[in-house]
């Protein structure tokens, strides 16, 4: 039986990289896109790394052509590309606002559009969204736009048996925090506020994505899987 195939955007670090490593360990043929260099990605040698900017339609076209030539078709499209621009409305400028929507909404929309001819019947599409507010209104708006988009696509693609879902991470200890100058001590402080008492690891989200891509989730579409260590559970109780 041919190996399953996966394309992961934003796959050279953090959640995307962890997902690529997990799927590769389970026999998937994996391609990732990102702005990081091939040398710096540190992925297994047979994971293909394509340098691509999620905001650029020519870059998206290039990545899809690479996937077509190398894999022929896709079983999983993990739309994980994103940028981190938290902050209150007073300090959000037009450039940050445009970048958030260009990557998070436009980039994901057109990546899926251009991947449609490659998706097998029964394929899985997974969006990375987010859990809760508190990350700034612009980021919340950009991430929030993905949930209704995901549900609409789940209905539209259901006749092809393509399942479309989302995973919403809570506090996940990724390199994005260190790049912003957030200390491990601060992350540990935030983590104490989660019911499980710890920050999540990228591997926690990778496991959720692998589940949504698997036959075990064969009757799940249009849903949002929150992986947050229980953040917000009191509000939902």
N, C-alpha and C positions, 0 to 999 in steps of 0.2 A: 504494500500500500504506500503511495507517495507520501512524503512528509508534508505536514501542514506548513503553510506559508504565512508570514506576518510582516506587515509594514508598520513601523512605529515612528511617529513624528516626535521631535524633541527627545530623541532616543540616545543622546550621547552623554547624558548625566542624569542623576537623580532617579525619579520614578521611571522614566523611559528606559534608562540604562538597566535598572534592576529588572524591569519586565523583559527586556531583550535577553538578559542573562538567564532568567528563569525559563522562558520559552525555549531558548536554545538548549538548555539542559534537558528539556522534555522532548527534544527531537524536531522542533520547528526549524525551518529555514527562515532566517530573520534578516530584514533590512531595516536600518534606522536612518532617519534624517536629523540634521541639526546644524548648528553654527560652529560647533567644536570641530577641531581637526581630527582626521582619522587616527593620527599618531597618539593624540591625547585621550581618545575615547576609552582605551583600555578594555575593549570588548574581545571576545574570542575571535580568532583570525578569520573564521568562516562566516562571521556576521558582517554583512556589507554595510558600510557607512557612506551615505551620500550627503555631501555638504549642500544644504538648502535652507533658504530663508522662507519661513511660513508665509510671509507677506508678499512674496514674489510669485506671480502665476507662472512665469517662465521656469523658475526653480521647481515649482510643483510639477510642471510638465516634464521636466528633466527627471525628477525622481520617479514619476510614473512610467516613463519610458525605460528607465533602469529596471524597475520591478517587472515590467512586461517582458523585457529581454531575458532577465535572470530567472524569474519564477513562472511566467506565463499567466498566472492568476493568483488571487489572494484569498486566504481563509479568514484573516483577521486584519482589520485596519484600526490601530489604536491612535486616536487623535489626541495627542498629549502635548503638542507644542504650546508654549505659553510664555509670558513674561510676568515679572513681579514688579508692580508699580503701586504699592500701598500708599495711603495718605488721605488726609481729609480733603474736602472739596476746595478749601481755601488755597491749598498748595498744589492742586492738580492743574497743570497747564495743558494747552491744546495738543502739544507734541506727545505727552504721556497718554492723554485720552485717545488720540488717534492710533498710537502704537498698540494700546491694549485691544482696541476693537479690530485693528488690522490683523493682529496675530490670532487672537482668541476667537473672533467671530468670522471675519472674512477668510482667514487662512484655513480654518477648519472646514468652512462651507465649501470652498473651492477644492480643497484636497479631496474631500469625499466626492464631490461632483466628478472630478477627473479620475478618481479611482473606480467609479461605478462600473466601467466596462471590464475591469479586472476582477471584481468581486464574484466569487463562486456562488451558486445557489446554496443557501444555508450558511453563508459567511456571517461573521460577527463584526459589528462596528462598535467601538467603545470610545466615548468622550471622557476626558478628564475635566471635571467641573470644579467643585469646591464645596466645602461644608460651612454654612453659616456666614454671617456678616462679620464686621469688625476688621476687614482688610481694606477699607476705604470704599467710597461710593462708586468710583469709576471701575475699580476691579470687580466689585460686586455686580455692577450693571453688565459688564462684559461677560463674566462667568455666568450670570443669571440668564443671559440671552441664550445660552446653550441648551438649557433644559427644555424650553418649548420647541426649539429647533430639533432636538433629539427626539421628542415625542412625535412631532410631525413627520420626521423621517422614518420612524418606526412604522407608522401607518403606511407611508408611501412605498416603502421597500418590502413590506410584509408579503405581497404577492410573489416576490422572488425568494421568500423564506430567508431574507437577510434580517438578522436581529440587530437592533440599534439600542444601546443602553449607555448609561453614564456611571462613572465612579467618582465619588466626592470625597477626597481626602480631608482629614482634619489636620492637626499639627503633625507634619511629617518632617523629620530631621534630614533635610537635603542640603546640598551645597549652596542653594539659593540664599539661605540665611547668612552663611559666612561671607558670601559676596557682598551682602548688604551691611556687614559689620556687626551682625547679631552674634553675641557670644553664646557658647554652649551653656554657660551659667544661666543666661536669660531663657534659653529654650527649656532648660530643666525647671526653671521657675514656672513657666507657662504649663509645662507638662503636669505639674502637681495639681493643676486645676481640672485635669481630665479624670473622669471616674476610674479609668484603669491606671492612672497615676504615672503614665509615661508618654513620651512622644512616640509617634509611629515611625517605622523605618520604611524606606522605599520598597523593600521586599513585601511589606504588608499590603501595599497597593498592587504590587505585581501579582500577588496571589489572587486578589480580587479580579483583576483583569483576566488572568488565566482561567478563572472559574467562569466568567461571563463569556469567554470564547469557547468554552468546552461544551460537550454534549450534555453535561450535567445541568447546564442553564438553557437547554434547548427550548423550554417553554417560557422563557423570560425575554420580553422585549418592551421597550418604552419605559423602562424603570431606571431608577437612580439608586445605586448601592452606596450608602454612606459608610465610610471606613474612618472613624474619627475617635475611637477610644471612648465613645459615649458622650462626646461633647454635644450639648443640646438635648440630652435625653430627659432632663428635668422639665425643659420647656414643652416636650412632647407628651409628658406623662399626664 
